[in-house]
Amino acid sequence: MYSPLSTRTVRRVLALVCVLAAFALTFDSTTEARRNAFQAPVTPTPTPALPAHTHNGPVDADHVAHDAALAEKARGLGAFVLPDVMRAAQTPAELSQYGMWNSVTTWPFVFASAASLPDGRILAWGGNNPRSYNGGANTFAAIWNPTTNQITSINHNDHSMFCGIPTMLEDGRVFVNGGDGTRERTSIFDWRTNTWSRVQDMNRERWYPGSIALPNGKVFTALGEPGDAYPEIWSPGSGWMMLIGANFTPILNSPGYQNNWLPYLHLAPNGNIFHSGPTQQMHWINPTGNGSVTGANLFNTWYPKYSAQVMYDVGKVLVVGGQANNSDMPATNQAFVLDLNGATATRTNVAPMTHARKFHNAVVLPTGEVMVVGGNTTGVEFSDEGTRLEPEIWNPETNTWRPVADMSVPRNYHSVALLMTDGRVWSGGGGLCNCPADHPDHQVYTPPYLYNA
């Protein structure tokens, strides 16, 4: 049995991540007439001329060609075979220790991002094709209702949002900026009307940027492809503004840095933004005024490009997994905590996971613990080799990990996991390659604390 956290208050966590899966279930067409109700785009605010910059990261074509080559190779691989023995709860006592995964649910397309809506539904979207992406100007999107188990189409025909970045606004609307084919565009999904609306375009094109909602209702975004050395701030009513004082050139020039990957950004209690990788050095970003970037004098001892990072308590970030350095290395099980509460940020090593992982997801539970789901040991995109089916949960008070019930589907590259409003964990996706690593489904996990209630 595990020891529950004694001082935590149950809280709802709305998780948003960039992911991919493919699905097919009963299709509800009641919103079909409303799904293209878009607001006319707003002309971007003119931006002063910015200093020129160069960086050592790979060009945009590298990422596209890299994924295309791996997807082609993966089409010749065999499908993943489940092991003969898997951990599954059989008795009430085991349910209260390991929890339980329900049956697999299928969707009509591969999705690339997901959001937990305030009313309990799950919004997910992917590329401009049901099982692939190649630019375009549209996005396949849908909503899953856990009460009815229905999936409702809510496609967007004016913004290619594949691996654009979602953030949750204060009123529960989902804000998405960037993407593949229309990288400068921004859209908002209103869960109350089930509609997408285009809002002002960004000043720069961005694919795989990092974005974060601020306490004042604004949204900060940075980097991405082709991106820029300067971030932007979106304000309701006035749109995007470049932060010409926040020069990201040192980040772009970090050894081994790949600007096509999401930067890890965390909102600190002091109102600043902490950048924890995937560069070796970490940074502080001040989003006020014209902005600024300063080194945090903290460094990653391994390359966290494939790690999972989540703020599990106020100003405390758990970093788990990834790889040893910026070359193609085996996965690591290492973990550490960043504390952003003091005058200076600190880093403390914590207990390693039981399993080494890349491409895994981390979810903050209502108990204050962190559940790590999926991943593999190889770090190879579009591959289920080395899959980790056994999730594990970290208790920050005891600094221990414990295993829970095995999943029945691999969750690797382009997978997602998030917390539902009822306290269960939703996990799905993986692939988007028209290959055996495509997993057009999701599962819902009922954690032990719901059996102990």
Secondary structure, DSSP 8 states (H G I E B T S, - for coil): -----SS--------EEEEEEE----EE-TTTTTTT--------------------S--HHHHHHHHHHHHHHHTTS------S------SHHHHHHH-EE---EE-SSEEEEEEE-TTS-EEEEE-SSSS-----S-B-EEEEETTTTEEEE--BSS---TT-EEEE-TTS-EEEE--SSSTT-EEEEETTTTEEEEE---SS-EES-EEEE-TTS-EEEE--EE--SS-EEEETTTEEEE-TT---HHHHTSTT--TTS---EEE-TTS-EEE--SSSEEEEEE-STT-EEEEEEEE-SSB-TT-EEEEEETTEEEEE--BSSSSS--BB--EEEEE-SSSS-EEEE----SS-BBS-EEEE-TTS-EEEE--BSS--TT--TTB----EEEETTTTEEEE----SS---TTEEEEE-TTS-EEEEE---SSSTT---EEEEEE-HHHH--
